[in-house]
Amino acid sequence: MIVVYCNLVHDRKKLCPDCSRLEEYALKRIANCVYGVDKPACKGCPIHCYSPLMREEIKEVMRQAGQEMFLKHPILSIKHLIRNYKS
């Protein structure tokens, strides 16, 4: 979603430095998640592993890129919606 966001908001095909930093942070947090492969969607997770500032940044990415993701990656979007519904 970060790539889609960067393309929409910053009009770039590759990640800009800010989006690249956010992606690195998110991937590091996901890799260290206590839930592992059974990780719930962040929205419904009882443990918030992002710092408050980064959490706001990722929320903005989700808001901006969410609708575009459904058009670009419908299968992934549907899987995400199902995972959110279950948690």
N, C-alpha and C positions, 0 to 999 in steps of 0.2 A: 504493500500500500504506500510505502514511503516513496518508491519510484514513481508511482502514479501521481501522488501528491506533488512531487517536485516537478514533474512534467506539466501538471495543471497550473500550479501557483507560480513557479519560477521559470516556466517555459524552457525546461532543459530535458534533454534525453538522458543524460547521465546525472548522477546525484551531485548537487552543489555541496560545498563544504559543510553547511549547516545540516542538511538532510543526511549527509554521509555520517556526520557525528551522531545524529539521532539514531540512525540505523545500527551503528556499532554499539551504542548504548543498549538498544533494544535487544539485539542479538546476544549480548553478554548477559543481560538479565534473564532472557528466555533460557539460555544454556544452563543457568544456575537455579532455575525454578525448582522448588522442592517437590512439585507435582510431577516433574519429568514429562513423559509422553502422555500422561493423563491430565495434562494442564488444562484447566478450564479457560474460557475466554477471560481476558483481564477484567472486563466489565463486571463479571460475576465472581471474581476470585476474592476469597476472604483475606488474602495476603497481598498487600500492595508493595511490590518490590521496586517500583519506580520512585524517584524523588518527586516531590510535588511539582517542581518546574518541568521536569521531563514528562511527567504524567499529563500536564496541560498541553505540552507540545504534541504528544502522541494522540491526545483527544482531538486536537485540531486537524491532524493528519487524517484521522478516521472520519471526521465530519466532512472534510473536503473531498477525500478520495473514495468514500463509501459508495456513492451512486455511480461513479465512473468504474469502480471495480466490478459492479454487477454487469456492466456492458462489456468490459474487457476480459473478465474472468468469471463467467457465470457459474461454473461448477464450484470453484473455490468460494464464491460468495454464498452459494446455497449451503455448502458444507459449514461455513462460518455461522450462518443463520441457524442451522440445526444445532450446532454446538452451543450457541447462545441460548437457544430455547431449552435445551436439556439442563444447562446450568442455571 
